[in-house]
Amino acid sequence: MEGYKAKFDVGSSRKRRFCHEYHVAKYRVEKYKRKGAQCWDSLSEPERKLRSKMLKSLQREMRATPAAISKDDEYKTIQYVRYCDDFIIGVIGSKEDAQRVKADVKQFLSDRLKLKISEDKTKITHTGDRARFLGYDITVSRSQTATKKKDGRTRRCHSYVVNLLVPREKWVGKLLEYKAIKVILNNNGKERFKALHRNKLINKPNIEILSNYNAEIRGLYNYYSIANDSYKVGIFANVMKYSMFKTFANKYKTNVHRIKARFFKGNNFTVEYQTKKGQKQAVFYNQGFCRKLEAMTAETSLLPQYQKYDRFNSLKNRIKLGLCELCEKKTSDVSLHQVKKLKDLKGVKAWEILMLKLRRKTLAVCPECHGEIHS
């Protein structure tokens, strides 16, 4: 592609020719403003309003006309970007140029690399439409909307600017993948999302449920943070929040209203968890979804890590340890001995004494000790 670009490119820069229609419209605005300034003091209030309305109409007409014609037959270039087996080629030129580039790339892949190009996925797309690349929609804006800049001047700074957009089906697909929503059709045929609880998370500790939702939201935002409409990830996060409310409500056999009353502290959904240094708090993601001007580095994203929040003596950890709590021998076949009530134990045998000492109704023991207990 480096060699192909060197042969394809023509000219060093694009020449922008001024648009005659724009300069005519601009002259009308300036002339109308000058005349208005000369007679402004002598005008009545209704005449001033009428003149201001007419000026705004002329300004809208001027801004709707392109200031320059960007087409230049003496300038052509291509830009090639590849990630693994996915690539995109940007062409400044005619549609015939784009078709020629596609045919040459197809021939090279076939003759030199013995690879077949996918006709369904390989498309020629006008920059006014959207081209999908690595999960982003890429388009060139032709918006003539004027924006007031920091210097006080109003400019059309969104015209012919490359935009990266978040495809709707991507974040909706994530919600369906996580089984956080159900799509319902209204009477008029429009789609509506209904947040769902997630069965896989119900039996997990509170902090683990919260951190799971936070990680999924942060992961999607990290990927789409350089998009021009990165705020759309906020819609995804809002639906995920209600899914989390329902997951907690299902866990505690209650409703969303009571879950909010229980876990909200101020404006944040807060979960308390225990660490070696004491009790700490974690909140639902609240860092916003504004656009980042620079992409993230290739380093692993450092997420807030929570220290071990379940007790060391929990049943799960005692089984994982693989030690007999009675004879302290290592075993790969841990058996659990359980009693209904501690008060029924007489405290005569070794296993009874240990249970009463630990104030536990279960013991993780090796098969030999378990056999002795039952004998």
Salt bridges, closest charged atoms under 4 A:
ASP9 OD2 - LYS5 NZ 2.85
GLU61 OE2 - ARG28 NH1 3.33
GLU74 OE1 - LYS15 NZ 3.65
ASP97 OD2 - LYS76 NZ 3.39
ASP97 OD1 - ARG100 NH2 3.42
GLU119 OE1 - LYS102 NZ 3.81
GLU119 OE2 - LYS106 NZ 2.71
ASP137 OD2 - ARG130 NH1 3.45
ASP137 OD1 - ARG132 NE 2.49
ASP151 OD2 - ARG155 NH2 3.16
GLU169 OE2 - ARG132 NH2 2.60
GLU177 OE1 - LYS174 NZ 3.67
GLU191 OE1 - ARG168 NH1 3.87
GLU208 OE2 - LYS204 NZ 3.74
GLU216 OE1 - ARG198 NH1 2.83
ASP229 OD2 - LYS232 NZ 3.13
GLU272 OE2 - LYS265 NZ 2.58
ASP310 OD1 - LYS308 NZ 3.83
ASP310 OD2 - LYS316 NZ 3.48
GLU325 OE2 - ARG318 NE 3.28
GLU325 OE2 - ARG360 NH2 2.82
